[in-house]
């Protein structure tokens, strides 16, 4: 994830989350950190947009 959060970040993080849940990849290291950051940004943006009138 660079300076900008893009649709590619959402797609990659979602794919990795599925791989973690299916036990295809162990949720650890930089991939886990990436998913955690992407999820936090996605949640924060969803909350921000929900507050708009």
C-alpha positions, -999 to +999 in steps of 0.1 A: +000+000+000+015+033-011+004+068-003-029+062-020-055+036-011-070+022-043-094-004-055-064-027-061-057-025-023-092-035-016-091-064-040-057-077-028-066-074+009-099-092+003-082-120-016-057-124+012-084-124+039-101-153+020-068-171+018-063-166+056-098-179+064-093-209+041-060-216+058-041-214+025-017-188+040-008-183+076-019-148+088+014-134+098+042-111+087+039-084+061+008-099+044-011-099+077+001-063+084-011-052+049-045-067+054-049-051+088-040-017+074-062-020+044-091-032+066-087-003+089-086+022+061-117+006+044-136+007+077-126+043+084-137+054+050-170+036+052-177+053+085-167+087+071-191+082+041-219+071+064-218+104+082-223+125+051-259+139+048 
